[in-house]
Amino acid sequence: MQRLHSQQGAVLIMVIGVVAALAILAATLVAVTLNAQSGTSKDRKRAKAVNVAEGSVDAVLAQMSAGWPATSAQTIDTAALASTVRGLFPKGGLDGNPDPPAGQSFDRIFVYDNYDTNGDGKINRLDAPYDSYADGVMIVEVQTNVGGSKAGIVTQVTAAKTPLDIRPNTAIYAGDELTIDAVNTNKSAIDIVSTAPGGTTVDAITTAEFSPNKAYTYGCAANVNPMEDSTLTLDDIIPGPTLDVLQQKCFATKKYPYRYYTSASAATSATQTPVLGGVVVVDPPAGQYATVDLTNNTTSQTSPGILIVTRGNVINIGNDALYYGLIIVRDTPPGSVSFDLGGNASIHGMVFVEGAAKLHGDDKLLYDPAIADLLRNQTVMLKARMVPNTWRQVMPQ
């Protein structure tokens, strides 16, 4: 009779084999997962680097719109701009933009002319950092590095000139009530007057009711059309983007004829001359509203001014004051008067305010088309734009 061989230990060998196979599969899965996570992390960093590069180009466009680098004395501080861009992209958290390895720059910005200005046969960042050929075209190049992932963008930029865009033949616009005090059927010295030649009709616009008792019509001289139109906004009278560009230019320049102040007292006590000529922006901090006094301004018929108050409570002009130009109040607390013309004052030009406007005393608002034309033609703004089909990603260095 044949004896069977012992089978003891066979099952143990099979178990060891299965465990080994499972261990190999587990190790493979861990490796694949880690590789996928690593790839995803790198992809995210590369995407962030591109986003930073695009943000840098946008920052340069804003800076060049505020002040086109036309001469060697007007070059852009690209190091400061790169530092500003870095502050726009947080470092921590899931959406953070980590610093690059030590010794490398997070963001580098180069602005140079589109001509070979140094004669080396190439057009690159070694050429003049301003528009030396005066053709209104320059090149912007950015290099970014987010946590070791790099991106580069190069594009041509052109400067498009934009005249001041104002609704024609508009003497005053009030985004709330327009009040004229002490008016009677014989008219008082309170007046909205058109000095336009040839009997051109000028609009005086309010979005709310005329007050008191619709006596507003008595405050308008011949050829002035009183309009109550709740559909018109300040943006229809002078576009918000136009004001944004002007404000940015004042913020970037901060010297005559473009000045920027964060309070009314700083604007009226400024030692620069003329104090309220040129373009002046009064931009108080959020939640605060400025009261601006125009009594001692130094505007003139040949040199009118533009006053932009981003958040204004009252614009006071009185005591025989005389102002030539355009006054704008972009934001006013609800129910507040943002413009108060009183005393023996006169304004030659236009007034556009978001809130209520009030005329009282022996004063006049005279729409002067010559001043409107001066402001349109002299206040020419530059809007930097990318030249179509020139944007491209490049190998970062």
C-alpha positions as CSV (number, residue, x, y, z in Angstrom):
1,M,0.0,0.0,0.0
2,Q,1.4,3.4,-1.1
3,R,1.9,6.0,1.7
4,L,0.8,9.6,1.2
5,H,3.4,12.3,1.6
6,S,2.8,14.8,4.4
7,Q,1.0,18.1,3.3
8,Q,1.8,20.0,6.4
9,G,3.2,23.6,5.7
10,A,1.7,23.9,2.2
11,V,-1.0,26.3,3.4
12,L,1.5,28.4,5.3
13,I,3.5,28.8,2.1
14,M,0.4,29.9,0.2
15,V,-0.5,32.4,2.9
16,I,3.0,33.9,2.8
17,G,2.7,34.2,-1.0
18,V,-0.6,36.0,-0.8
19,V,0.6,38.4,1.9
20,A,3.7,39.2,-0.2
21,A,1.6,39.8,-3.3
22,L,-0.7,42.1,-1.3
23,A,2.3,43.9,0.2
24,I,3.6,44.5,-3.3
25,L,0.2,45.8,-4.5
26,A,-0.1,48.1,-1.4
27,A,3.4,49.5,-2.0
28,T,2.6,50.0,-5.7
29,L,-0.7,51.8,-4.8
30,V,1.1,54.1,-2.3
31,A,3.8,54.9,-4.9
32,V,1.2,55.7,-7.5
33,T,-0.8,57.8,-5.1
34,L,2.3,59.7,-4.0
35,N,3.3,60.3,-7.6
36,A,-0.2,61.5,-8.4
37,Q,-0.2,63.9,-5.5
38,S,3.2,65.1,-6.4
39,G,2.1,65.7,-10.0
40,T,-1.0,67.5,-8.9
41,S,1.0,69.7,-6.6
42,K,3.4,70.6,-9.4
43,D,0.5,71.3,-11.8
44,R,-1.1,73.6,-9.2
45,K,2.1,75.4,-8.7
46,R,2.6,75.8,-12.4
47,A,-0.9,77.1,-12.8
48,K,-0.3,79.6,-9.9
49,A,2.9,80.7,-11.5
50,V,0.9,81.5,-14.7
51,N,-1.7,83.4,-12.7
52,V,1.0,85.5,-11.0
53,A,2.5,86.3,-14.4
54,E,-0.9,87.4,-15.7
55,G,-1.5,89.5,-12.6
56,S,1.9,91.1,-13.1
57,V,1.0,92.1,-16.6
58,D,-2.2,93.6,-15.4
59,A,-0.3,95.6,-12.8
60,V,2.1,96.9,-15.4
61,L,-0.8,97.9,-17.6
62,A,-2.4,99.9,-14.7
63,Q,0.9,101.6,-14.0
64,M,1.5,102.5,-17.6
65,S,-2.0,103.8,-17.9
66,A,-1.3,106.1,-15.0
67,G,1.9,107.3,-16.5
68,W,3.3,106.2,-19.8
69,P,7.2,105.9,-19.6
70,A,7.8,108.4,-22.4
71,T,11.3,109.6,-21.3
72,S,14.2,108.3,-19.3
73,A,12.9,110.3,-16.3
74,Q,9.5,108.5,-16.4
75,T,10.6,104.9,-16.1
76,I,8.5,102.4,-14.1
77,D,9.9,101.2,-10.8
78,T,9.6,97.5,-11.7
79,A,11.1,96.3,-8.4
80,A,8.5,98.2,-6.4
81,L,5.8,97.0,-8.7
82,A,7.0,93.4,-8.3
83,S,6.9,93.8,-4.5
84,T,3.3,95.1,-4.8
85,V,2.3,92.1,-6.9
86,R,3.8,89.8,-4.3
87,G,1.6,91.3,-1.7
88,L,-1.5,90.4,-3.8
89,F,-0.9,86.7,-3.6
90,P,-1.0,85.1,-0.1
91,K,1.6,82.6,1.0
92,G,-0.3,80.4,3.4
93,G,-3.3,78.2,3.3
94,L,-4.5,75.7,0.6
95,D,-4.5,78.5,-2.0
96,G,-1.2,79.9,-0.9
97,N,1.6,80.9,-3.3
98,P,4.8,79.7,-1.7
99,D,8.1,81.6,-2.1
100,P,10.6,80.1,-4.5
101,P,13.8,78.4,-3.4
102,A,16.3,80.7,-1.6
103,G,18.1,83.2,-3.8
104,Q,15.3,83.2,-6.5
105,S,12.7,85.9,-7.1
106,F,9.0,85.3,-6.8
107,D,8.2,87.9,-9.5
108,R,10.5,89.8,-11.9
109,I,9.1,92.5,-14.2
110,F,10.8,94.1,-17.2
111,V,9.6,97.0,-19.3
112,Y,11.6,98.0,-22.4
113,D,11.3,99.6,-25.8
114,N,10.3,97.7,-28.9
115,Y,13.5,98.8,-30.7
116,D,17.1,97.8,-30.5
117,T,18.2,100.9,-28.6
118,N,21.6,99.6,-27.4
119,G,22.7,98.4,-30.9
120,D,23.4,94.7,-29.9
121,G,21.1,93.4,-32.7
122,K,18.5,92.2,-30.2
123,I,15.3,93.5,-28.7
124,N,15.3,92.4,-25.0
125,R,15.3,93.7,-21.5
126,L,18.7,95.3,-22.0
127,D,17.1,98.0,-24.2
128,A,15.8,101.3,-23.0
129,P,13.2,101.1,-20.2
130,Y,11.1,103.8,-21.8
131,D,9.5,104.6,-25.1
132,S,12.6,106.1,-26.7
133,Y,11.2,105.8,-30.2
134,A,8.0,107.6,-29.2
135,D,5.8,105.2,-31.2
136,G,3.5,104.4,-28.3
137,V,4.6,100.7,-28.2
138,M,6.7,98.9,-25.6
139,I,7.3,95.4,-24.4
140,V,6.4,93.9,-21.1
141,E,8.1,90.7,-19.8
142,V,7.4,89.0,-16.6
143,Q,9.1,86.0,-15.0
144,T,7.5,84.3,-12.0
145,N,8.5,81.4,-9.6
146,V,6.0,79.9,-7.3
147,G,7.5,77.3,-5.0
148,G,10.0,76.3,-7.7
149,S,7.5,76.2,-10.6
150,K,8.2,78.9,-13.2
151,A,6.2,80.8,-15.8
152,G,7.1,83.6,-18.3
153,I,5.0,86.0,-20.4
154,V,6.0,88.5,-23.0
155,T,3.6,90.9,-24.7
156,Q,3.7,94.2,-26.6
157,V,1.8,97.1,-25.0
158,T,0.4,100.2,-26.7
159,A,-0.8,103.5,-25.3
160,A,-4.2,104.5,-26.6
161,K,-5.1,108.2,-26.0
162,T,-8.6,108.7,-24.6
163,P,-10.1,112.2,-24.3
164,L,-12.2,113.0,-21.2
165,D,-15.7,111.6,-21.9
166,I,-18.4,114.0,-20.6
167,R,-22.0,114.0,-21.4
168,P,-22.3,117.1,-23.7
169,N,-24.2,120.2,-22.7
170,T,-24.8,119.1,-19.1
171,A,-24.5,121.9,-16.5
172,I,-25.4,120.0,-13.4
173,Y,-26.4,116.4,-12.5
174,A,-27.7,115.5,-9.0
175,G,-28.2,111.8,-8.2
176,D,-30.8,112.9,-5.6
177,E,-32.7,116.1,-5.0
178,L,-31.8,119.4,-6.5
179,T,-32.9,122.4,-4.4
180,I,-32.9,126.1,-5.2
181,D,-33.8,128.3,-2.3
182,A,-35.5,131.7,-2.2
183,V,-36.7,131.5,-5.8
184,N,-39.7,133.7,-7.0
185,T,-41.4,134.3,-10.3
186,N,-39.1,137.2,-11.0
187,K,-36.0,135.0,-10.4
188,S,-33.4,135.7,-7.9
189,A,-29.7,135.9,-8.4
190,I,-29.6,132.1,-8.0
191,D,-29.3,130.9,-11.5
192,I,-28.2,128.1,-13.8
193,V,-27.1,129.8,-16.9
194,S,-25.9,128.6,-20.3
195,T,-23.1,130.6,-21.9
196,A,-23.2,128.3,-25.0
197,P,-23.3,130.3,-28.2
198,G,-26.2,130.1,-30.7
199,G,-28.9,129.3,-28.1
200,T,-27.6,125.8,-27.4
201,T,-29.8,124.1,-24.9
202,V,-28.1,122.9,-21.7
203,D,-29.4,120.2,-19.4
204,A,-29.8,120.5,-15.6
205,I,-30.6,117.0,-14.4
206,T,-31.9,115.6,-11.1
207,T,-33.1,112.1,-10.5
208,A,-35.5,113.0,-7.7
209,E,-38.2,115.7,-7.3
210,F,-37.3,119.3,-7.7
211,S,-37.5,121.1,-4.3
212,P,-39.2,123.1,-3.0
213,N,-42.4,123.0,-5.0
214,K,-40.6,122.4,-8.3
215,A,-39.4,126.0,-8.1
216,Y,-36.2,124.7,-9.8
217,T,-37.5,125.9,-13.2
218,Y,-37.3,129.5,-11.9
219,G,-33.6,129.1,-11.2
220,C,-32.9,128.3,-14.9
221,A,-32.2,131.0,-17.4
222,A,-33.0,130.8,-21.1
223,N,-31.6,127.8,-22.9
224,V,-31.4,125.7,-19.8
225,N,-33.5,122.6,-19.8
226,P,-34.5,121.3,-16.3
227,M,-34.9,117.5,-16.4
228,E,-36.2,115.1,-13.9
229,D,-34.9,111.7,-15.0
230,S,-34.6,108.8,-12.5
231,T,-33.1,106.5,-15.2
232,L,-29.8,108.5,-15.6
233,T,-26.9,107.7,-13.3
234,L,-23.6,109.4,-12.7
235,D,-22.0,106.8,-14.9
236,D,-24.1,108.1,-17.8
237,I,-22.9,111.6,-17.2
238,I,-19.2,110.7,-16.9
239,P,-18.2,107.0,-17.1
240,G,-16.8,105.4,-14.0
241,P,-13.8,103.9,-15.9
242,T,-12.9,107.4,-17.0
243,L,-12.8,108.5,-13.4
244,D,-10.9,105.4,-12.3
245,V,-8.1,106.2,-14.8
246,L,-8.0,109.8,-13.6
247,Q,-7.8,108.7,-10.0
248,Q,-5.1,106.2,-10.7
249,K,-3.1,108.8,-12.5
250,C,-3.4,111.2,-9.6
251,F,-2.5,108.4,-7.2
252,A,0.6,107.4,-9.2
253,T,1.8,110.9,-9.9
254,K,0.9,112.9,-6.8
255,K,2.3,116.2,-8.2
256,Y,0.9,119.0,-10.2
257,P,-1.2,118.9,-12.3
258,Y,-2.2,115.5,-10.8
259,R,-2.6,115.4,-7.0
260,Y,-4.0,112.9,-4.7
261,Y,-5.1,113.5,-1.1
262,T,-6.7,111.3,1.6
263,S,-8.4,114.1,3.3
264,A,-9.9,117.5,2.5
265,S,-7.7,119.3,4.9
266,A,-4.6,118.0,3.2
267,A,-5.9,119.2,-0.2
268,T,-6.8,122.7,0.9
269,S,-3.7,123.2,3.0
270,A,-1.3,121.9,0.3
271,T,1.6,124.2,-0.5
272,Q,1.6,123.3,-4.1
273,T,0.3,126.0,-6.5
274,P,-2.3,126.2,-7.7
275,V,-3.9,124.5,-4.8
276,L,-7.0,123.2,-6.6
277,G,-6.1,123.6,-10.2
278,G,-5.2,120.7,-12.4
279,V,-6.7,117.4,-11.4
280,V,-7.2,116.9,-7.7
281,V,-8.6,113.7,-6.1
282,V,-9.7,113.7,-2.5
283,D,-10.1,110.1,-1.5
284,P,-10.8,109.6,2.2
285,P,-10.6,106.1,3.8
286,A,-13.7,103.8,3.5
287,G,-16.4,104.9,5.8
288,Q,-15.3,108.5,6.0
289,Y,-16.7,111.4,4.0
290,A,-14.8,114.6,3.1
291,T,-16.1,118.2,3.4
292,V,-14.1,120.2,0.8
293,D,-13.9,124.0,0.8
294,L,-13.2,125.7,-2.6
295,T,-13.0,129.2,-1.3
296,N,-9.3,129.8,-2.0
297,N,-8.9,127.8,-5.2
298,T,-6.8,129.3,-8.0
299,T,-8.4,127.9,-11.2
300,S,-8.9,130.2,-14.2
301,Q,-10.8,130.3,-17.5
302,T,-7.7,129.2,-19.4
303,S,-6.6,126.7,-16.7
304,P,-9.7,125.0,-15.4
305,G,-9.6,122.3,-12.8
306,I,-11.1,118.9,-12.1
307,L,-12.0,118.0,-8.5
308,I,-13.0,114.4,-7.8
309,V,-14.2,113.5,-4.3
310,T,-14.6,109.8,-4.0
311,R,-16.6,110.0,-0.8
312,G,-18.0,113.4,-0.1
313,N,-20.4,114.9,2.4
314,V,-20.5,118.5,1.4
315,I,-18.6,120.6,-1.2
316,N,-18.7,124.1,0.1
317,I,-18.1,127.1,-2.1
318,G,-19.0,130.6,-0.9
319,N,-17.7,134.0,0.2
320,D,-17.4,135.4,-3.4
321,A,-15.4,132.3,-4.5
322,L,-15.0,131.6,-8.2
323,Y,-14.3,128.2,-9.6
324,Y,-13.6,127.2,-13.2
325,G,-13.9,123.6,-14.1
326,L,-15.6,120.3,-13.2
327,I,-16.6,119.1,-9.8
328,I,-17.5,115.4,-9.2
329,V,-18.7,113.6,-6.1
330,R,-18.8,109.9,-6.6
331,D,-20.4,108.7,-3.3
332,T,-22.4,110.4,-0.6
333,P,-24.2,109.1,2.5
334,P,-27.9,108.5,1.8
335,G,-29.9,111.7,2.2
336,S,-26.9,113.9,2.4
337,V,-26.1,117.1,0.4
338,S,-23.0,116.6,-1.6
339,F,-22.9,120.0,-3.1
340,D,-23.8,123.4,-1.6
341,L,-23.3,126.5,-3.6
342,G,-23.9,129.6,-1.5
343,G,-22.9,133.2,-0.8
344,N,-21.9,135.2,-3.9
345,A,-20.1,132.3,-5.5
346,S,-19.9,131.4,-9.1
347,I,-18.9,128.2,-10.9
348,H,-18.0,128.4,-14.5
349,G,-18.2,124.8,-15.8
350,M,-20.1,121.7,-14.6
351,V,-21.1,119.9,-11.4
352,F,-21.9,116.2,-11.3
353,V,-22.7,114.7,-7.9
354,E,-24.1,111.4,-6.7
355,G,-26.1,112.9,-3.8
356,A,-28.3,115.9,-3.5
357,A,-27.3,119.4,-4.7
358,K,-28.3,122.7,-3.1
359,L,-28.1,126.2,-4.6
360,H,-28.8,129.2,-2.4
361,G,-27.8,132.8,-1.9
362,D,-26.6,135.1,-4.6
363,D,-24.7,132.6,-6.7
364,K,-24.6,131.3,-10.2
365,L,-23.7,128.1,-12.0
366,L,-22.7,128.9,-15.6
367,Y,-22.2,126.2,-18.1
368,D,-19.3,127.3,-20.2
369,P,-18.7,125.1,-23.4
370,A,-15.2,126.5,-23.8
371,I,-14.2,125.1,-20.4
372,A,-15.9,121.8,-21.2
373,D,-13.9,121.6,-24.5
374,L,-10.6,122.6,-22.7
375,L,-11.1,119.8,-20.2
376,R,-12.0,117.2,-22.9
377,N,-8.9,118.1,-25.0
378,Q,-6.3,118.9,-22.3
379,T,-7.2,116.0,-19.9
380,V,-6.1,113.3,-22.3
381,M,-5.6,110.0,-20.6
382,L,-3.6,107.0,-21.7
383,K,-5.0,103.6,-21.5
384,A,-2.3,100.9,-21.9
385,R,-3.5,97.8,-23.7
386,M,-1.9,94.6,-24.9
387,V,-1.3,94.5,-28.7
388,P,-3.4,91.7,-30.1
389,N,-1.6,88.5,-31.1
390,T,1.6,89.5,-29.3
391,W,0.9,87.7,-25.9
392,R,2.9,84.5,-25.5
393,Q,4.3,82.3,-22.8
394,V,8.1,81.9,-22.9
395,M,10.6,79.6,-21.3
396,P,11.3,81.2,-17.9
397,Q,14.9,81.8,-17.1
